[in-house]
């Protein structure tokens, strides 16, 4: 019985996590009027208005956008992991392949990060500090394309 309880608890956690990650994209899909309606409903403590504003944003188009965004985010995370592994293993070819795919996703990423010289710099910093230092664009905060600062992990 205890095992069944543990399995059910784990199942609930997985479901909540899955739904939560999908809903994380939802606020970005609402238009200005929907956001204002939601804020006004909350301000006025009006559950029905809030519910109607939320329901109005539940469309097939928004669902499709959430699915597409989820796919891209998953691909980015996989590429980030490949880049980290390539740096740790000092594998320039794997690094370059993953970076090229990332550049294909985000045209704003400079190709200077593909150079072997830059890769060697990152590997050297990793060997010296034990931290991977690379452009902020690879940070999992989702701010892809910004590489004004370098981030150490």
Secondary structure by P-SEA (a helix, b strand, c coil): caaaaaaaaaaaaaaaaaaaaaaccccccccaaaaaaaaaaaaaccaaaaaaaaaaaccaaaaaaaaaaaaaaaaaaaaaaaaaaaaaaccaaaaaaaaaaaaaaccccccccccaaaaaaaaaaaaaccccccccccccccccccccccccc
